[in-house]
Amino acid sequence: MRELLEAVADGSLSPAEAEAELNGYVTGDAGRFDAARPQRRGIPEGIFAAGKSAEQVVALAETALETTGRALVTRVTDRQVAALESALDDSFPDATIDRRSSTLYVRTPAYEPPALDATIGIATGGTVDGPIADEAELVCEDAGASVDRVDDVGVAALDRILDQLDRLRDADVLIVCAGREGALPTVVAGLVDTPVIGVPVSSGYGFGSDGEAALAGMLQSCTVLSVVNVDAGFVAGSQAVLIARAIDDARG
């Protein structure tokens, strides 16, 4: 305790970092950020930007960077990104910003990402599934896993997925994103001996186009796979990371 107080007093530790050390979380106007989650769960807290103001997103992201060295923000809008980039020019000018679709990953130079001896494969049925796959991919990359991504291999033309079977079979765990009727994860799971995580995507026409049809199809799969919620790329990525980490531990 005294060492923490002395570090805050001499400026080598910020009050937020000290609070994170003591409580595991940091309390601010935008809420409580779970700074201890990487140590406790092996995955960082994702900052869900939907429904938050740009100021709240900025505050939470800056807290994440200050206490963990990186921030993963999902479902960002252009306005939120602009506000965050402007704020980081002042607070973390050397930070690296990686935006993919509606997901933003920010890292300070001091953050050293881990390395996992495991490969996570990600497959999408079509281009519309890309943003959800991007979300999962950034989670996997943050954990230090190797990512092998295969896009646009939907079941409307089975040759497209059959051409990529060797790559899929080489992965240690697979994330498969698909909308419409959600058939792709079922097909893939029947062709590989790798754990498959299905991600239903809210795309399609008419009835069930909000992802319900894809979710129902995956839940009724006659091949064995796990299924996350509709558009839950972050959850799929996190689950894949936990499996990859167990594989890495076993290999180590």
Buried (B, 14 or more C-beta within 10 A) or exposed (E): EEEBEEBBEEEEBBEBBBBBBEEBBBEBEBBBBBBBBBEEEBBBBBBBBEEBEBEBBBBBBBBBBBBBBBBBBBBBBEEBBEBBBEBBEEEBEEBEBEBBBBBBBBBBEEBEEEEBBBBBBBBBBBEBBBBBBBBBBBBBBBBBBBBBBBBBBBBEEEEBBEEBBEBBBEBBBBBBBBBBBBBBBBBBBEBBEBBBBBBBBBBBEEEBBBBBBBBBBBEEBEEEBBBBEBBBBBBBBBBBBBBBBBBBEEEE
